[in-house]
Amino acid sequence: MKRPNRTRSTARRVAGAGLLAAMLALPGLASAQEKDSFRIAWSIYVGWMPWSYGDSAGIVDKWADRYDIEIDVVQINDYIESINLYTAGEFDGVTITNMDALAIPAASGVDTTLPIIGDFSNGNDGVVLKDTDELTDIEGQRVNLVELSVSHYLLARALESVGMSERDVTVVNTSDADIVGTFSTPDVTAAVTWNPQLSELRAMPEANVVFDSSDIPGEIIDTLALNTEVLEANPELGKALTGAWYEIMARMSGDDETGVDARTRMAEAAGTDLAGYEAQLASTQMFYDAADAVEFVTSDQPEATMDNVRQFAYDRGLLGATATSPDFVGIEFTDGSVLGSEDNVKLRFTSEYMEMAAEDAL
């Protein structure tokens, strides 16, 4: 299965920000009101395949009917395009990583809430070197990765762990589709990528994974994001989606026939088989239980993580040309504390809906 490209070039980000700002200025896009029909965009990735299953199995419709609304779950083949469409107001929600939620919609001025924390990468992303198993040997090497992506962030965290920085390496922008072929050539000795490409690199006899996302647990987070104004005007949307999500989690986590069938259907929708999908699940910390997700999101972890993420985003110009510091965008956490500007809060972590699921109150 090809994992979606979680990035784009800096030029495309800047151009996109201008377009999005113009679109957001159009009448009707700047404010939300009560409505009964919603659209959610998702893209292929191990932690987001449950939405495909929930849609095809009728679980999303079941929960939408409970709240007398309609929810259209739409697959978008290009991950970044799905975020652009959400940011421009074409969708009410989108599956997205914590880093991209900050760097794209929030930085573009779209107030965004994360009602569902689905999982975090726990080995799905890794730094790979040839002919050595020591991370410090990366010094002076050219490192192939998808620039400005979670792979770039992982590299920065890896280098930091051994007292180095990006000044000690040369980053070579390489698409996710080309990373395996590129790494197999003699001249390429270092790469950072995600599954399933990571599994292919790991299988090469000369390759060693010297750092992976299990070394920074809880930092690469996969979520469902909703437009804050839409959610506040229509809380039944949050309730329906959260109820559907945890019914899907209950089904897919089982070892019975229902669980195997659910995971098999997710695997097929992702273009792999059951064994391949389960291998990816093994390096993904899924929050099958709502109480576990609540415990995670109400801990100190999200704030510590987002402090690292916002610094990374600011240093690389991902918060926009007008950002004068990492504080430009305010990030609100479940206890009401804000990291960054309290006057420009555009990204919000919440446990409200997951707590309802944990208490069987949906």
LINBEL-V747569 format. One record per backbone hydrogen bond with DSSP energy under -1.0 kcal/mol. NH is the residue of the N-H (numbers start at 1). CO is the residue of the C=O. If there is no record, write none. Layout:
nh:NH co:CO
nh:NH co:CO
This chain:
nh:4 co:44
nh:13 co:9
nh:14 co:10
nh:15 co:11
nh:16 co:12
nh:17 co:13
nh:18 co:14
nh:19 co:15
nh:20 co:16
nh:21 co:17
nh:22 co:18
nh:23 co:19
nh:24 co:20
nh:26 co:23
nh:29 co:26
nh:38 co:70
nh:40 co:72
nh:41 co:93
nh:42 co:74
nh:48 co:45
nh:49 co:45
nh:51 co:48
nh:53 co:49
nh:54 co:50
nh:55 co:51
nh:56 co:52
nh:57 co:53
nh:59 co:54
nh:60 co:54
nh:62 co:58
nh:63 co:59
nh:64 co:60
nh:65 co:61
nh:66 co:62
nh:67 co:63
nh:68 co:65
nh:69 co:64
nh:70 co:36
nh:72 co:38
nh:74 co:40
nh:76 co:42
nh:82 co:78
nh:83 co:79
nh:84 co:80
nh:85 co:81
nh:86 co:82
nh:87 co:83
nh:88 co:84
nh:89 co:86
nh:90 co:85
nh:92 co:39
nh:93 co:39
nh:94 co:225
nh:95 co:41
nh:96 co:223
nh:98 co:221
nh:101 co:97
nh:102 co:98
nh:103 co:99
nh:104 co:100
nh:106 co:101
nh:107 co:102
nh:108 co:104
nh:109 co:106
nh:110 co:105
nh:112 co:346
nh:113 co:226
nh:114 co:348
nh:116 co:224
nh:118 co:222
nh:119 co:222
nh:120 co:285
nh:121 co:220
nh:122 co:283
nh:126 co:193
nh:127 co:211
nh:128 co:191
nh:129 co:208
nh:130 co:189
nh:131 co:206
nh:137 co:134
nh:138 co:135
nh:139 co:136
nh:140 co:168
nh:141 co:138
nh:143 co:170
nh:144 co:190
nh:145 co:172
nh:149 co:146
nh:153 co:149
nh:154 co:150
nh:155 co:151
nh:156 co:152
nh:157 co:153
nh:158 co:154
nh:159 co:155
nh:160 co:156
nh:161 co:157
nh:162 co:159
nh:163 co:160
nh:164 co:159
nh:168 co:165
nh:169 co:166
nh:170 co:141
nh:172 co:143
nh:174 co:145
nh:182 co:178
nh:183 co:179
nh:184 co:180
nh:185 co:182
nh:188 co:185
nh:191 co:128
nh:192 co:144
nh:193 co:126
nh:195 co:124
nh:198 co:194
nh:200 co:196
nh:201 co:197
nh:202 co:198
nh:203 co:199
nh:204 co:201
nh:207 co:204
nh:208 co:129
nh:210 co:127
nh:211 co:127
nh:213 co:125
nh:215 co:212
nh:219 co:216
nh:222 co:119
nh:223 co:96
nh:224 co:116
nh:225 co:94
nh:226 co:113
nh:227 co:92
nh:228 co:111
nh:231 co:227
nh:232 co:228
nh:233 co:229
nh:234 co:230
nh:237 co:234
nh:239 co:235
nh:240 co:236
nh:241 co:237
nh:242 co:238
nh:243 co:239
nh:244 co:240
nh:245 co:241
nh:246 co:242
nh:247 co:243
nh:248 co:244
nh:249 co:245
nh:250 co:246
nh:251 co:247
nh:252 co:248
nh:253 co:249
nh:254 co:251
nh:260 co:256
nh:261 co:257
nh:262 co:258
nh:263 co:259
nh:264 co:260
nh:265 co:261
nh:266 co:262
nh:267 co:263
nh:268 co:264
nh:269 co:265
nh:270 co:266
nh:271 co:268
nh:272 co:267
nh:277 co:273
nh:278 co:274
nh:279 co:275
nh:280 co:276
nh:281 co:277
nh:282 co:278
nh:284 co:281
nh:285 co:120
nh:286 co:284
nh:287 co:118
nh:288 co:286
nh:293 co:289
nh:294 co:290
nh:295 co:291
nh:296 co:292
nh:297 co:293
nh:298 co:294
nh:299 co:296
nh:304 co:300
nh:305 co:301
nh:306 co:302
nh:307 co:303
nh:308 co:304
nh:309 co:305
nh:310 co:306
nh:311 co:307
nh:312 co:308
nh:313 co:309
nh:314 co:310
nh:315 co:311
nh:316 co:312
nh:317 co:314
nh:318 co:313
nh:323 co:320
nh:328 co:325
nh:330 co:344
nh:331 co:339
nh:332 co:347
nh:333 co:337
nh:336 co:333
nh:339 co:331
nh:341 co:327
nh:346 co:330
nh:347 co:330
nh:348 co:112
nh:349 co:332
nh:350 co:114
nh:355 co:351
nh:356 co:352
nh:357 co:353
nh:358 co:354
nh:359 co:355
nh:360 co:357
nh:361 co:356
